[in-house]
Amino acid sequence: MASIILKPGRDKSLRRHHPWIFSGAVARLDGDAQPGETVDILTSKDEWLARGAYSPQSQIIVRVWSFEESEQITAEFFHRRVRRAMEGRSVLMNTPSMTAYRLVYAESDGLPGVIIDQYGTFLVCQFLTTGAEYWKQTIVEELAEFVPHTGLYERSDAAARKKEGLPASTGVLLGQKPPDEVEIQEGTLRFLVNIHQGHKTGFYLDQRDNRAHLAQYVSEAEVLNCFAYTGGFGVAAAKFGAQRVTHIEASGETLELARRNVELNASESTTTEFVRDDVFTVLRTYRDSRRSFECIILDPPKFAESKRQLQGACRGYKDINLLAMKLLRPGGYLVTFSCSGLMTSELFQKIVADAALDARRHAHIVQRLSQASDHPIALNFPEGHYLKGLVCQVW
């Protein structure tokens, strides 16, 4: 087995079991290793630290599989990791009213680059790194053993694959091809999911708990659901007693699916409006026409894909939150999120605070929100905490 030798003093993060090794920390590669193959990681003094997948085209040149020297990376290793992930989600998996959840969450489950989501009887997989790609067939076989399913479908079309030197890959891995839309249940809510073309693997499973939290803030309220996607938050708001819900989404196809999800969860007491347009443009129009709301939900797409984009992302987040605060009635609630991994909780709170200051509104945090429990955050991998949310009451 080939070995990665680190430069002197570059082993601190590995000793804290952080699973990434950047190319700048590497002194040399001893032996031959193909992309995805397993390598040992040694200090400059030849002390063994970890074992991981080699990815020569990525800035993250190794992603660690194991910190146990006795643990070999074989099919049995993946059997144990998949089983542990399933055990960690046993409550969700045995809840009849929940038919969609994340089964494997990459580094947080000790499987870097591997995402597995379940939608009804279908499993949707992403293999986003060279190591995950190298072991794909093995992982698929282990999943098939643990989880009863109708079919496994691959959605390895995320931009992260390009950084690994991997082409996009989609299609059936095992069993049947999913239909164009799969219906899922989330407590009392029902949704149609487009597995083939939807964002991520088709649905924002990470917002499940936050949709439930919405019940505290929307009763008899007029609600504005920005970046509505397929209507998740707006559908929840209607179910929890909102008087009126307005969905804003730029994609006509996506907005049509939101409309059908609203119909699927029909609420005769809620009036629903659908607006196909750019959110920033619509909010400025509402501001100029003095339209107002009692609850506004901001769940924008990732504004920062790299550190170079972070400053621009900060401006975008501030602008959108400032506009929303100007539209809130006194005592109304702003439910605002960032899903940019590079955006820290502290920085996001500062941006929202600056937006309140410039909007000349007083606001305080009444609840902090994060990703759902099936997207756990490993203590040795804080980067797994990407979704940050605040519920602010605004005066």
Secondary structure, DSSP 8 states (H G I E B T S, - for coil): --EEEE-TT--HHHHTT--EEEGGGEEEEES---TT-EEEEE-TT--EEEEEEE-TTSSEEEEEEES-TT---SHHHHHHHHHHHHHHTHHHHT-TTB-EEEEEEGGGGT-TTEEEEEETTEEEEEE-SHHHHHTHHHHHHHHHHHS--SEEEEEE-STHHHHTT---EEEEEEE----S-EEEEETTEEEEE-TTTSSTTSS-GGGHHHHHHGGGT-TT-EEEEES-TTSHHHHHHHHTT-SEEEEEES-HHHHHHHHHHHHHT--TT-EEEEEES-HHHHHHHHHHTT--EEEEEE----S-SSGGGHHHHHHHHHHHHHHHHHHEEEEEEEEEEE--TTS-HHHHHHHHHHHHHHHT--EEEEEEE---TTS---TT-GGG---EEEEEEE-
